[in-house]
Amino acid sequence: MQGQARKTRGLLVAGLLAGVACGVLAQGPAWARSASTAPAVQDVARSDGLHALPVTNVQVDALPGVAEAEPSLFIPCDGAVGLAAFWSGAELMVVVDRTLPALLHLPAEGGVFDRRERVALNGATLLRLYLPDHPHVVFARQKAGWLLCVAGAHTQGRCAPAVQEPAVHVRPQPARVLFAQSQPGQVITLPDPATGGRLFVGTTRQVEGSPDPHSAVGYAVRPAVLGVVVAADSAQLALRPTPDGPVLEAIAAQPLPVGLPARPPSASVQQGQDWLWLGFKAASAPQLVQAWHTQRDVLGQAGQDPARLWTRRVAAAQAAFAAGAPQQAWALLRDLPVPPEHGVQNGALALRACAALLSGDLAGAAPLGTADWAMEPDMVLWRGAYLMASGADSTPTSVLLARGYARLEQYPAPVQAVLMPRVSWYLAQFGGVDERAVMGTLPDDPAYNLPRILLQARAGHAETARVALENLTASGDEQMADRARAQLVDFLRTHDQIGPDMAADAYGQLLAAQGAGGAQAPKGSAKAAPPEGAQANGAEGGAEGTQPGGAVGAQGGLLASLRLAYAQALAQAGQPVRAVGVLAALVPSEATPRDRLEAAWRTVLSALVFGPAQGTADAPAHGAKARGPHAAGAGARVSGPSGSQSAPAMVRTQFLALARANMEHVPDDPLKAKLLAGLGRQLVAQGQAAQAVPVLQQADVLAIEPLMRADIEEQLAQAALQSNQRPLALRALERSALPNLPEDLAARRRYDEAQLAAASGNREGAQALLAEDESDTGLSVRGALYEQDQQWAQAVLVVGRLASRTLPEQGDLTTTQRNLVIRLASDAAAAGDAATLRNLQAWVGKRPLGAERQALFAALLRQVQKAPVVSLGVVAIPGGFDKSVKEPK
C-alpha cells in the first residue's frame, strides 16, 4: 500500500509539474474556470533573485482514469516474413518463416504473454505461448512487423477483430490440392506429437482466414488461427510452396488419392504434349540434324516482322532440341519475348525450360518445378529431370523419373543419348525396387555399363557385380575406370569386406588421383556451411557436383560422390572433424541428392555427439601427438593450461561445439531430436548450461515419443536451473509430469523440483522432498541445498555420507572423486570441522589430487588447524565415515 501511495503521489506531482510547464493547469481554458475558483497566488520575488511558482487550487481529488490496453505482443520483421499460428494443447504455436534473432527479447504488454519460449528451427522460428484459457487471439499486420493481441468482446482499435478478411480457399485439382492464398509465405515441416506424423505449416504474409478443418485419406487439415496447418499421416505426401499458395500432392508408385482424379497420360507417346511442345518427330538422327540445319538457314531469312521472327526462332529451337543440340536451342530461346498468341505460350515456355535444363541452366529451367503446365502427365519426365539436376530428395525424384521412363524410351535417339544415361544411372543408384523395374534391359552400350552393374548388385547378384566392377576398373575410358573404382570401394564397404579405415584411405587416394583437395580435407574448427555464390567444380572449399550452369558433368559428379562417401567413411573411422571439412564443400546436386547429404551429415554428427571421448588424429588436445585415428587411449591425460583438464575432455568440448554449429544441415525431425538431446545432455554435464538450453528446447519440439519428451524436458529443467532461468525450468517440469514415469526419471524430476523450490526461497520444502532419499544423487543434491543455505555442519554430514560410500580405500581417484574430496574439505573448513578434515586427509593419503586441488586441500587444512600437526610416522586409516549419523530434522 505504501508503494502504491508513493507511486500515486509521484504521478500526481509529475502531472502538476507538467500542467504548470504547459500553462494548462496554471491558467486553464475559459470554460474550465468558475467564479468560485480562487485566483492563483502571484509569483513573489525571493531574496535569491528567483521567483516562486504560482500555486493553484486542487481541481480534482483523483487522477484521470487511463483506458487499460489490451495485452499484446509485437514481433518485429519486414514485409516478406510470413506467420502461421495454431493451438497445441495449452500452448499457442506461432511459426515465423524466418530466423529472427530479435525474437530473443520480445517486449510484452501485459502478463498474458509473459510465459513464452523461443525455439530456433532450420530457417524458421517457433514461439510457444502458454495460454491455457485459449483467449481470442487476433493478428494484425503492421509496417514494422506483426502484432499479436488478445481481443475482448468490445475491443476497438488495432486489436479489434477484423470484420471481413480474405480467406484461404481450398481448391482441389487433378492429383493435388491448392490452398489458394493472396500472399503466401513458406512451408515449414514439424513433427506432430499427436499422431507421430508430420505437420506441414504454410505461413501467410497478411491476415487471412484459415481453411475449415477436414480430413481425407492420409492427411487432415487442422484448425489454425492463422495460415494453413496440414497433418500428414503418409510419407507420400508433400506440401510445397507456389506463388498461388501451398500445394499438397502425393508422389509414389501407387499414390494416395489427393484432390481430383489424376488425368491419364496421352494414349500415344507421339501424340503427347511433350512431343508437340518440344518439336519431336519420328525420324532418324541424321534426318533430325538435317532438319535443324534447314531451320537455322531459314531463320536468317525471317526479316524484321516480330511475329514471323518469333515463329521461326521457336521452330529452329525445336529442331535443334530434337537433334540433340539443347545448347543451340537455349541460345535461341534465352531472350525470347512473350509469345504473340496466348495459345502457344505454354509450349514455348516448356521448350525454353527443357532446353535450359539440358544446357545446365537451372534458373532457366525453374518453371519445370512450379508451373501448372509442368504438372501435366505428359511432362512428368521433365519435372523429374529438373528435380534430379537440382539435387532434390531422391525418393520422389526417382518416382517421377520412373513414371516417365517409358516415354523417354520412345524419344528421338539424339535426345535419348543426352538424357537416358543420366536417368538410368540415377534410378540404378537411388531408385527403389519398383523404380528400378521400369528400366528392363538396358541398351548394349558402354554408357550403361555402370547402371547395369548397379542393378545386378542391388538385385542380390553380389559376386557377379563385384567381378564386373573389377573388370571395368581396367577400362580404357579413364572416367569410366575411375567411377568403377569408386563403386568397387563402396561395394566392398557395403558388404563388410573392408573396414571404414581402409575405405577412407581408398577414397582419399581416388580423390588425390582426381586432383581434388578432398584427400587432405581441412580439420576445421569453425562452422562448416555450404558456400554461397558461384559453384566451383572440384575446387577446395567450393560447391561440387555441378558445372557452372548446374548440369552434372562426369568429372563433377564423380568428385561429389567421392567426397560424400569419403566423409561417411571418415566419420565411421573415428575422424568426424575431417568429415565435417569434406562435407562442407558439398551442396545438393544430381550426384548428391539432398536426402543423401542429410544422411551423411547425420552420420557425422552422431560421431561427434556420441563418439568416444578421446583424442583423435584430427583433433589433438594441447600438445598430444597424433599417432593415428585412435592414437589417444581412453585413459591418456595431457595437462592443459590449468594442468588439470584431460585431453579427452578437451577434445569432447571441441566435438560438441562443432556438432552444435552444424545441426542445421539435418532436417527438423525426430531423428534430429535424438541428436539434440544427446548434445544438450553432454553440454549440461560439461557445465555449459546456457548453451544447452536452446539445444534442448529444439529437441523438445522435435521429439514425438511422450517418454522421450519427458526426459528431454527434465534435462531442460536442469539446464534452466543452472543458468538461472527459473520460469523456464518450471514450465519444463510441468510438461514432463507424466504418469508412470520410470523410477530414475521420476527421481531426477524430484531433484529438479527440490532445487527449484530452494532457488525460489522455499528451502524447507526442498529438503522435505529429499528427506528419505539416500541415493548418491539425492545426497549430493541435499548437500548442495545445505551449501547454498550456508548450513555447513549439515552439509558435512550429508556430503560425508556420500564420500564414505564413494571414495575407495585404495587406488587412484577419478576426477569426480577428487572433486568430491575438495567439496567435503571445503564444507568442513567452512564449518570449522577440523576432525573431518584430518580424517579425510588420512583417508586420501598420498594419492594425487592434481596440482590445483592439492594446493587448495592444503590451504583448507591450514585454515582449520590451530596448531601444527606433527606426524609420528604411522597414521591409522579410518575404516570409513560414520554412516549412521543423520542430520537433524
C-alpha positions, 0 to 999 in steps of 0.5 A: 500500500505504501508503494502504491501511495508513493507511486500515486503521489509521484504521478500526481506531482509529475502531472502538476509539474507538467500542467504548470510547464504547459500553462494548462493547469496554471491558467486553464481554458475559459470554460474550465474556470468558475467564479468560485475558483480562487485566483492563483497566488502571484509569483513573489520575488525571493531574496535569491533573485528567483521567483516562486511558482504560482500555486493553484487550487486542487481541481480534482481529488483523483487522477484521470482514469487511463483506458487499460490496453489490451495485452499484446505482443509485437514481433518485429520483421519486414514485409516478406516474413510470413506467420502461421499460428495454431493451438497445441494443447495449452500452448499457442504455436506461432511459426515465423518463416524466418530466423529472427534473432530479435525474437530473443527479447520480445517486449510484452504488454501485459502478463498474458504473454509473459510465459513464452519460449523461443525455439530456433528451427532450420530457417524458421522460428517457433514461439510457444505461448502458454495460454491455457484459457485459449483467449481470442487471439487476433493478428494484425499486420503492421509496417514494422512487423506483426502484432499479436493481441488478445481481443475482448468482446468490445475491443476497438482499435488495432486489436479489434477483430477484423470484420471481413478478411480474405480467406484461404480457399481450398481448391482441389485439382487433378492429383493435388490440392491448392490452398489458394492464398493472396500472399503466401509465405513458406512451408515449414515441416514439424513433427506432430506429437499427436499422431507421430506424423508430420505437420506441414505449416504454410505461413501467410504474409497478411491476415487471412482466414484459415481453411475449415478443418477436414480430413481425407485419406492420409492427411487432415487439415487442422484448425489454425488461427492463422495460415494453413496447418496440414497433418500428414499421416503418409510419407507420400505426401508433400506440401510445397510452396507456389506463388498461388499458395501451398500445394499438397500432392502425393508422389509414389508408385501407387499414390494416395488419392489427393484432390481430383482424379489424376488425368491419364497420360496421352494414349500415344507417346507421339501424340503427347504434349511433350512431343508437340511442345518440344518439336519431336518427330519420328525420324532418324538422327541424321534426318533430325540434324538435317532438319535443324540445319534447314531451320537455322538457314531459314531463320536468317531469312525471317526479316524484321516482322516480330511475329514471323521472327518469333515463329521461326526462332521457336521452330529452329529451337525445336529442331535443334532440341530434337537433334540433340543440340539443347545448347543451340536451342537455349541460345535461341530461346534465352531472350525470347519475348512473350509469345504473340498468341496466348495459345502457344505460350505454354509450349514455348515456355516448356521448350525454353525450360527443357532446353535450359535444363539440358544446357545446365541452366537451372534458373532457366529451367525453374518453371519445370518445378512450379508451373501448372503446365509442368504438372501435366502427365505428359511432362512428368519426365521433365519435372523429374529431370529438373528435380534430379539436376537440382539435387532434390530428395531422391525418393520422389525424384526417382518416382517421377523419373520412373513414371516417365521412363517409358516415354523417354524410351520412345524419344528421338535417339539424339535426345535419348543419348543426352538424357537416358544415361543420366536417368538410368544411372540415377534410378540404378543408384537411388531408385527403389525396387519398383523404380528400378523395374521400369528400366528392363534391359538396358541398351548394349552400350558402354554408357550403361555399363555402370547402371547395369552393374548397379542393378545386378548388385542391388538385385542380390547378384553380389559376386557377379557385380563385384567381378564386373566392377573389377573388370571395368576398373581396367577400362580404357575410358579413364572416367569410366575406370575411375567411377568403377573404382569408386563403386568397387570401394563402396561395394566392398564397404557395403558388404563388410569386406573392408573396414571404414579405415581402409575405405577412407584411405581408398577414397582419399587416394581416388580423390588425390588421383582426381586432383581434388583437395578432398584427400587432405580435407581441412580439420576445421574448427569453425562452422562448416556451411555450404558456400554461397555464390558461384559453384566451383567444380572440384575446387577446395572449399567450393560447391561440387557436383555441378558445372557452372550452369548446374548440369552434372558433368562426369568429372563433377559428379564423380568428385561429389560422390567421392567426397560424400562417401569419403566423409561417411567413411571418415566419420565411421573411422573415428575422424568426424572433424575431417568429415565435417571439412569434406562435407562442407564443400558439398551442396545438393546436386544430381550426384548428391541428392539432398536426402543423401547429404542429410544422411551423411551429415547425420552420420557425422554428427552422431560421431561427434555427439556420441563418439568416444571421448578421446583424442583423435588424429584430427583433433589433438588436445594441447600438445598430444601427438597424433599417432593415428585415428585412435592414437589417444587411449581412453585413459591418456591425460595431457595437462592443459593450461590449468594442468588439470583438464584431460585431453579427452575432455578437451577434445569432447568440448571441441566435438560438441561445439562443432556438432552444435554449429552444424545441426542445421544441415539435418532436417527438423525431425525426430531423428534430429531430436535424438541428436539434440538431446544427446548434445544438450545432455553432454553440454549440461554435464560439461557445465555449459548450461546456457548453451544447452538450453536452446539445444534442448528446447529444439529437441523438445519440439522435435521429439514425438515419443511422450517418454522421450519428451519427458526426459528431454524436458527434465534435462531442460529443467536442469539446464534452466536451473543452472543458468538461472532461468527459473520460469523456464525450468518450471514450465519444463517440469510441468510438461514432463509430469507424466504418469508412470514415469520410470523410477530414475526419471521420476527421481531426477524430476524430484531433484529438479523440483527440490532445487527449484523450490530452494532457488525460489526461497522455499528451502524447507520444502526442498529438503522435505522432498529429499528427506528419505532419499539416500541415493548418491544423487539425492545426497549430493543434491541435499548437500548442495541445498545445505551449501547454498543455505550456508548450513555447513555442519549439515552439509558435512554430514550429508556430503560425508555420507556420500564420500564414505560410500564413494571414495575407495580405500585404495587406488587412484581417484577419478576426477569426480572423486577428487572433486568430491574430496575438495567439496567435503574439505571445503564444507568442513573448513567452512564449518570449522570441522577440523576432525573431518578434515584430518580424517579425510586427509588420512583417508586420501593419503598420498594419492594425487589430487592434481596440482590445483586441488592439492594446493587448495586441500592444503590451504583448507587444512591450514585454515582449520588447524590451530596448531601444527600437526606433527606426524609420528610416522604411522597414521591409522586409516579410518575404516570409513565415515560414520554412516549412521549419523543423520542430520537433524530434522 
